[in-house]
Amino acid sequence: MPVLVAGAGPTGLAAALLLARRGVAVRIIDKAATPSRDSKALAVNPRTQELLEDTGVTARMLVEGWAVRGVTLHRPGHDDVAVPLSPLLDTGRSLISLPQASTEALLAEALEAQGVTVERGVKLDALEQGDDGVTASLVHVDGSVERTRAPLLYGADGAHSAVRQALGLAFPGEALPEPWLLWDLHLATPLDPDRVHLMLLPDGFLFALRVRGDLWRVMGNGTQPLAGLPAGTVCGEVRWQSHFHIAHRVAERAGVGRVLLGGDAAHIHSPLGARGMNLGIEDAYVFADCAADALAGRLSRLASYAQLRHSVHRQVVRRIAALTRLMHGRPAALRELRDVLVPRLMHFGPARRQFLRVAGGLDHPVRTRG
């Protein structure tokens, strides 16, 4: 029986790929009929590059993406504050700008080279656990229902995870009240194209990162974020526009028995810090190691995964939530503190180094054993 992976985003694809490379039979399904063309994540951090090095995917990422040289903080009426990112700390690696859709395509191609193809239009509807495996009910696009057995099930099926809900696990946390606005659009701008840009605005903040060519990702939480772009910027064609709400949540457990969770099914947080996709791929790496051992007879490794990853999820989400509360500039008293504190922290060596560890996915070791 193959291991069943529910969800073919970056986490699920990485989990299936890493299992297949270990010689483990794997089946991966996704309820979407086609891969998503939109990209929530844009950055591949050094930790992810390290974990995927042996698969050949990292080499492809380096060819298709580009190295982010640094972060620049902009404040109206003040000098900019610049922090270098390349290479990041002592890794010898840079943060790579690459759309999530491209990352998913590279992972899927590598998985197909292992003889595994994503089964699309297949939705997990229910599951039951027994001592020797998991029985899952799968609904196909034509409405037919399949009952299948698997020794393990990995839920990487997103923030509204059917796997997490089937386990009855709570997803506690908190949400910010205001909507965040996002554009992928063409810009003619004086902004340095090789850097991430953070702009502190009177009613919030603005984030800008070049995707490729003159296509930029611009995101903010103010009423008119695009108005915060620097003088001389000309906005062109909008390729994608969205609005969303930010929440910081961690599933009460990262798994129950033979069913484990990873990626957005286990944790969600703001995009500040560029950790969502990267943390999910890290989940996949640890899952593959624990799952291979469990299938070889060491079932205690499943509980190890749940314990190891839940601790990491809580730590990372807590850090990102604190960073988001500081940066998003509401209420006014916090905005005043932000405008004074953030530039000073970026000049302060230990604080700057901690920020770089968070951005690089280096703020904790990747442990596969307790």
N, C-alpha and C positions, 0 to 999 in steps of 0.2 A: 504493500500500500504506500502511495506517495504521501509526503507531508503536504498538507493543503495550506496555501497562502491566499488569504482573502484581501484583495486590494493590490492594484498594479501601479501605484505611485512609486516614488523613489524608494521608500522603505520596503514595500513588498517585492519590488524588482530586485533590490540589492539582496534581500533575504533569500529569494529563490536562486539568484546567481551564485551566492556564496555556498549555499547548500549543494547545488548541482556540481560545483567545482570540487566538492568533497566526495562526490560520488553518491550523494543522497538523492533518491527519487523524489521529485517535487512536482506539484500541480499548482498553478497560479490562476486565479479568476479575478474578474473585475466586472462590476455591474454596468459600466459605461461601454457603449458599443464601439467607441473609437477613443484613442488617446486624446487627452486634453491638449489643446493648442495654446492655452493660456498658461502663464508662468507665474505662480505665486512667489517662488524663490528665485533669486538671481545669483547668489554667491555660493561657491564651493570652497569650503575652508581647508586649511592644511591638514586637519585631522581626517576629514573625509578622503582627501587625496592619498593620505598614507594608508587608510584602511582598504581602499580600492586599487592600490598600486599593482598587486599581483594579478588582478583580473584583466589588465590592459585598458580598463576604462579611464584611469587617470591620464594616461598618455594621450588618449583621444580628447579628454577635456582640455588639456593644455594646448592642443592644436586648435580646437574650436572656440575656446574662450580667450580672455585676455587678463593679464595680471594687473590688479588694482594697486596703484603705487602708494596711496595714502588716503587719509580722511582730512577734510578741511571743514572747520567750524566757522560759520559766517554769522556776524552780529551787526545789525544796522548801526552805523556810526562808530564802529570799532575795527581794529585790525583783525584779519583772519588768523585763526589758530590752525596750524597744520601738523599732522602726525603721520610719519611714514609707516607703510605697511609691507613694503617689499624689500628683502624677505621678512616674514613675520617672526619676530623674536629669533630664536636660534634654530628654527625648523629648516631653513634653507628654501622654504616654499612661500608662495604668495597667495593671497586671496584671489580666486579666479571668478571673473564675471562671466556667467554662463546661464542662460534661461533654463528653468526647471524642465521645460518641454524637451530641450536638447539633452539634458542629463538623463531623463527618462528614456529617450530614444537610444542613447548609447548603452544604457543598462539593458534595454530590451534586446538590442542587437547582440550583446555579449551573451545574454541568456539563450537566445536562439542558437548561437554557436554551440551551446551545450546541449542542444536538442530539446529545449523547452520553449513553448510558445504560449503567450498569454491567451486564455480563453475569455473572450469578451462577451458582454451581454449576459453574464451569469451572475446572479445575486444570491448571496447567502441569506436564507430565510429563517433558519432555526438550527440549533445544535443540541446534541445530547452527549454527555461524557460517560464512559465506562472505565473499568479498570485497565482495559487493554487498548483503548482508542477513543475516537470521537466520531459520532455519526452526524453528518451535516445534511440539511435539506437545501438544495440549490434550485433556484428558479431560472430557467433559461428564457431567452428573448421570445421564444414562441409560446411561452406560458407553461411548458412542461416542467414537471418537478422531478428532480433526481435526488435520490438518497445515496450518499456515498460515505465510505469509511476512510479514516485517516489515522495514523498513529499520533499525529500532532496537528494542531491548527494554529496558524499565526494570523492574528487580526491586525492588518495594516490598512484598514478600510476607512480611514479618515475620521474627522471630528464627530461625525454622526454615526460612528461605528455600530454596525449591526452585531458584530461579535461582542463588543463591550456590553451592549444592551442585552444580548442573549445571556451573558454571564450575570446580569443583574448588578453590575458595578456602577456605583455613583461616579460622577465627574465633577467634583466640587471645585469651586474657584470663584472668581469675580470678573465682571466685565466693565469696561469703560463706557460711559453713557453716550459720548458723541460718535458720529460716524467718521471713519477715515476715508479719504478720497484718493484714488489712484489713477494715473494715466501712464500709458506707454505711447509716447508721441515723438515726433521729429522736432528737434530744436536746433536753432542757430543761436549759440550762446557763448559768452566769454568764460563760462565755467571750464576748468581744466578737465578734459575728457578722460583722464587716466586716474581720477580720484573720486571717492565718495564725498558727497557734499551734504552737510547738515546745516540748516539755517534756523536760527532762533527767531521766531516771529512774535508779535504782540499777542496774537490769539492762539498760539500753538507752535508748531515746528514744520519744517519742510525737509524732505529727503530727496536727493537726486543722484542717480547712478546711470551712466551710459550703458546701454545694452549692447549695441554694436553700431558702427557707423555713426550717424547722427540721431539714432533712436535712443531715447532716454526713458527710464522709469522715474516718475515724479510722484511722490506720495506725501500727504500731509493731513493734519487734523484740524486745520483752521477753516474759516468759512469760504475763503477764496485762495487756496494754496498756490495756484499758479501765479497769483499776483506777487508772491514772495520771491519769484525768480529774479536774478539781478538785472539791472538796467542793460539794455542792449540785447536781451534775449527775445527771439522771435519764435512763437509757437507755430508749428506746422501741423501736418496731418496727425490725427489721433488714431492709433492702431488698436488700442484697447482701453476701455475706461470702466472703472468699477468703484463701488463703495462697499465698505464692510465695517463690522464692529469688532473691536479687540476684546478678547477674554484671555484670562490666565487660569488654566485648569489642569489638574493632574488626576488621572483615574485613581480610585482609592487603592487599587492593586494593579500590578502590571501583568497579571495572569492568574488563572485558577486551574490547577491540575495540569492537564495536557493542552490547555488553550492559553496562549500568551498574546500580549498586545505590544505594538510598537508604533512609532510615528505619531500622527495626529490622533490616532485611536487612544493613545495613552497620555498625550500631553499636547496642549496648545498654548501659544503665547504670542505676543506682538512680534512683528518682523524685525524690530530693533535688535541688533546683535547678530542677525543672519544665522539663527541657530535651528529653525524649525526642520527644514529638510535635512540638514547636516546631522542633527541629533537623531532623526529617524534612521538614517543610514548607519549611524553608530549602534542604534538598537539592533538593526539587522545583523551587524557583524557579531555582536554578542550572542544574539539568538542562534545564529548558525553554529557557533562553537558549542553552545549548551545543547542544542538540539541534536547535533551529531553524537555527542557523548550520551545523551539520553537514549537515542536509538541503538546505541551499542550496549545498553543495559544499565547505565547510570542515571536512573530516573530522577534522582535528587537534583540533577543539574537544571531541571525545569524550575524548581523552587529557587535555585540560585539565580537564574535569570530574573525572575520576578522581584527578588529582593534587591539585587544589584541595580537593576534599571530603575526601580521605583525611587530609590535613594537619589540617583542621578537626576531623574526627572524633577523631583522636588527642588533640588539645589539649583538647577539651571533655570527653571521657571521662576523661582524666587528672585534670582539675580536679574532676569530679563524684566520681570514685573517692576522691580525697584528702579531699573534704568528707564523704563517707560514712564513710570510716575514722575520721575525727575524731568524727563525730556518733554513730555507732552504739554507742559506749561499751563495747567489748570489745577486749582484756582489761581487768582492773581498773586496771592502771597507766595505760592510755590513757584510761579513764573519768575518773580523777582529773585528768589533764592537761586533758581536755575541759572538765570542770566549772570549771576555773580559766581556761582560755584562751578559750573561746568567748564568755563575757560580755565579756571585755576586748576581743576583736576587734570585737565589735558596737559597742563604745564608740569604737573607734579609727577615725578618719575614713577613711584610705586603705583599710583592710581592709573597712570597711563599704561603701565605694564599689565595691570589687571584687566583693563579694557581690551588690550590686545589679546590676552589669554582667552577672554570670553569670545571675542570675534573669531579667533582662530580655532575654537573648540578645544582649547588647551587648559581649561580651568579645572579639569579633573583628569585622572588617569582612566584609560579604558580597561576596566577589569572584567575578565571573563570568568573569574573564580572568586568565591568569597574568602 
